[in-house]
Amino acid sequence: MNALNTALQHNQTTAKETILSLPHQLKAQLPLSARLAEQIAEQRQTIQNILAGKDHRLMVITGPCSIHDPVSALEYAQKLQQLQSQVEDQIFLVMRAYIEKPRTTIGWKGFLYDPNLDGSSNMQLGLEKSRELYLQIIEMGLPIASEILSPMATGYFDDLLAWGAIGARTSESQIHREISSHMPYSIGFKNGTDGSIQIALDAIQSASHPHQFLGLGQSGLPCILESQGNPKAHLILRGANSGPNYQLAEIEKIKEKMKGELPALVIDCSHGNSHKNPLLQPEVLRCIIAERMQTHVRGVMLESHLVDGQQKISCEMTYGQSVTDGCLGWDKTQQLLIEMAEQLRVSELKRSA
């Protein structure tokens, strides 16, 4: 009995609970208008059409490795929205707006978790500021993309995202596969950090099927969630610790191993594919465009911000520079995407000739 009392006392003295707004409360506080809901539905359908090959355009998911400053994120969004009109015949732009960051060990977990960047972990403020920022970006007309990291956070933003990703560390997770089967937007699964494609293919198969699983409802209460399966799950090739996997030769090897057709392909130009050098992303994308008629790649991902590179969180930070993975600066990003749109136009003319 003494041992039980000691254990209970230990739990009481070390555990701390802070009540957060429930998903339906936050949605009521920061609502999505009917007009914007219709816009998101159309953008989700466009992405689905691109992944299915019904829309010839290339989906480009581009933006900061992680959001840390709403002001610079909104400036980036404005620039991206202006660029869309120059490339929209060949490229469908989606803004990367990641508010959660997986960590290998420890580190800043993202804007949702620590919006003040000071370790205070004011998650209530993070939820509010993240949803507010998302609504501002959507109001500009841009579709937004994010990574599903905490399944408990999905209910706060499931009405806003146009596309989602499951990272290399979580593609093998059963709960991430189940929650992906429940989401109303297209979701890509990344290959493992060791290069394993099979875990992503297994995840796609799992997410495509119905599930019954434990989760949190909009009321915030635990419940059994019943999904119909996500028919829009697809594969993201992000390279590996051993090297890239975006080239035609590598994709052909994957097809051979599968003995069949690959799911829709999106390629992450960063991470293992760029040897973790953000300035090599243009080289990766140019190769993808050159080989696209053979690979049928439907989309690409770029880590891009206003300023090249990365920085540590400190009292004096460079405006518009990433605090997580290094990014390609805006000027280089803009030039690259205009160049790629022109290259795609030339390829289209050759096909029709």
N, C-alpha and C positions, 0 to 999 in steps of 0.2 A: 504493500500500500504506500509506504514511504517512497519507493522508487517511482510509482505512478504519480504521486503528488509532485515529486521533484521534476519529472518530465513535463507535467502540465505547467508548473511554474516556469520552467525554462522556456516553453513555447510562448507563454504570456509575456515574458520579459524580452524575448528576441524578435517576436513577430510584430509587424506593424501593418495595419490595414488602413487604406485611404479609399473612401467610396468615390467612384467616378460617375459622371452622367451616364445614363443608359443610352443605347444607340438611338432609340426613338425620341428621347429627349433632346439629344444633340441635333438630330435631323429637324426637330420642330424649332429649335433655337436658330439653326442655320439651314433653312429649307431650300430645296431644289425646286425651281419653278417648273410649271408644265412645259413651257417653251424650251428650257434647257434640257429637261428630261427627254423631249422629242429629239433634240439635237444629239444627245448622247446615244440614243437608240439608233439613229441614222449612222453615227460614226462607228458604233459597234458592228452594224450590218456591213458597212464599207470594209472594215477590217476582216470580217468573216469572208466577204467576197474576194478580197485580195488573197487570203490564205487558201481559199478554194480554187484560185486561178480564174475566177469570173471577172475580176478587175485586174488589168494588166500592170497596174502601177506597183511600184516598190514602196512598201511601208518602211518609213525611217523613224525609229524611236530614238529621240535625241534630247539630251538635257544633262543637268548636273549628275554626277555620281550619286550625290545625296543633296537634298534641300537643307540648307542651314540658315539662310537669310531670305525671308519673303520678298524683300525689296529687290535684291539682285535676281531672284527667281522670276519675279514679275517683269523685270526689264528683259530677261532672256526670253520670256514668253512673248512679249511684244515684238521682239526682233524675229522670233520664229513665225509668228502670225503674219508679219510683213513679207517674210521670205516665201510663205506658202503660195502666194499668188504668182510667183515667178517660176515655180516648179510643179504646180499642182497637176499638170497634164501627165507627168511621169512619176511623181513622188507624192505619197500621202504622209504628211508629217504628224507625228504624235509626240507630245512632250513627255519626256522622262521626268517624273515628279516623285522621287523616292523619299519617303518620310521614315522608313525603317531600314536599318543597316545590320546585316548579320556580322558578327564578330568571331574571328577564329579563337581568340581568348577573351581579352577585355578591350574596352574602348568606348568612344561615344556611339550610342546606339541609334541615333537619328533624331530628327526634329520632333517626331511624335513623342519620344521619350524624354528629351531634354532640350526643349526649345530655347532655353536661356544659355545653353552651352557652358554651364557652370557647375554641372554635377548635381543641381538641385532636383532634377528629375520631376518637374512639374507636369505630369502626364495629362492632367485635366486641361491645363493651358495648351499642351501639345495637341490634344484632340481638337480643341476649339480652333487654334491657329491653323492647323493642318486642313481642316474642313473649310475654313474661311478662305485660305489660299487656293485650294482646289476650285472653289466656286468662282473666284476671281479669274483664274486661268480659263475655266470653262466659259465664262462670260465673254472672253476674247474670241471664242469660237474654236479653241483648240481641244482636241481629245487628249486625255491624260493617261499615263501608264505608271504603274507602281509594282513593287514586289510584295507578294504575300509572305509575311514573316510570322507574325503572331495571328493565328486563326481568330483569337478573341477580338482583334481590331477590325476584322473584315466588315462587321455589321455597321460600323460607323461610316464606311466609305463605299459600300457595295453599289450604291446608286450613282456614284460619280465616275468611276473608272471606266475607260473604254477598252483597256487591255491590261493584263497582269502577267507576272512572271513568278515562277518558283525557282529559287536559286540552286546552285550546284550542291550546297550543303543540305538542302531540304527536299530535293526531288525524290529521295528514297523514303521520306517520312509518310507514314500512312495517313495521319491526320491532315497533312497538306494535300495529299491526293484526294481525300474525302471532301475537304472544304472546296477544292478546285472543282469538284463535280457539282457543287452547289452554286457556284458563282455565275452571274448572267452575262459574262463577257469572255472573250477568248483568252486562254491562258497558255503560256509556253513553259516547258520544262527544260532546264539546262542539263547538259551532260555533267557527270561528276568531275571534281577537280583532278581526279586521276585519269580522266579521259573516257571513263566508262559511259558508253551510249546506252547500254541495256537498262540502267536504272531509269533513264528518262523515257525510254520506250515503254517500260513496265508502268511508269507513272501515267503516261498518256492513255494506255489501255485501261488502267484503274479509274482515272478521272472521267473517262468516256462512259463509264457504266453507272447505274444508280447505286446509291448507298443509303444506309440508315446508320447514323452515328451521333454521338454525344456532342452537343454544342451549346452555344448561347443564342437565345432568340432575341428579337428586337426589344423585348421587355427586360432583357438582362438576366432572365431566369434560365437555369439549365434545362435543356429539352432534347428530345430526339429529333434531329433534322433528317428530313427525307429528300434526297436529291434525285433528279431525273438523269443525271449524267451530263457532262459537258462535251458536246460534239465538236467544240472549237479548240480542243487541246492540240498542241503542236510541239515541235522539237526546236530547241535553241542550242546551237553549237557555239560554245564559248572557249574552245581550246582546252588545254590541259597543262599541268605542271611540266609535262614532257615536250610541249610544243603546240602549234596551231592545228586546227582541223577544218579550216574554212575552204581550202583549195579543192578543185574538182577531183584531183587524185584521191584525196582523203574522203570525200563524199562518196566516190565510187567504191572505195573499200568498205564503207559503212553499208552501202546498198548490197554489196556482195555478201557481206556477213549476215545481213538480214534475209537474204534470198527473197527479196520482194521490194515493193515501193516504200519509200520513206514517207512519213507524215509531212505535212507542210513544214518548210524549213525557214527559220529565222537565224541569222548569224550575228553574234555579238562581236563587234570589231575590237573590243577591248579585252581585258583579262589575258588568258593564255594565247589568244589569237594575235595579240599585239605585243606579246612578251612583256605585258604590264607596262609598256611604254606608250602613253597616250598619243604621242606625236607620230606613232606608226599607224594609227587608225586609218588615215587617208590611203596609205599603201594597201591595207587590207581591203578597204572598200573598193578601190580601183580594180583589184584582182577579182572581187566578187562580181562587179558589173561586167568585166571582160568575159567571165565564164558563165554568166547567168543563163544564157540560152541553153547550156548543157545541164546546169545544176537546178534551174527553176527555183532559185531562192526567192521567197516571197517578201522577206523583210530583213532589216538590219538594225543593230543597236549601236549608238555612239555615246560615249561619255564626253560631254561637252559643256563648257560654262563660258562666262564672259572672258575669263583670263586663262591662259595656259597653266598647266601644272596643278600643284596642290600645296597646302600649308597646314601647319599645326594650329589647333585652337589656342588663341592667346588674346591678350588685351589689345594688341595692334595687328589687325588682320587686313590682308589685301581684299578689297571689295571685289566680289564676283569670282573669287578663286575657291576651288573645292577644298573641303576640310577632310575628305576621305580619299578615294582614289584620284589620281591625277586625271585632268580633263584636257581636251582640245579647246583652245580659245575660240571665241565667236567668229572672229574674222576668218580664221582658217576653216571653220565649220561652214560658214556661208559660202565661201569660195568653192569648197569641196562639193557641196550639194548642188550648186548651180552648174558646176562642171559635170557632175554625175547625171543631172537631168538632161543636159545636152548630149551626153554620151548615149543615154537611153533613147533619146529622140533619133539619133543616127542609127542605132540598132533597129528601131522600129521601122525606119524607112527602108533599111536593107531587107528586112523580113517581108515587107509588102511589095518590094520591087520585083 
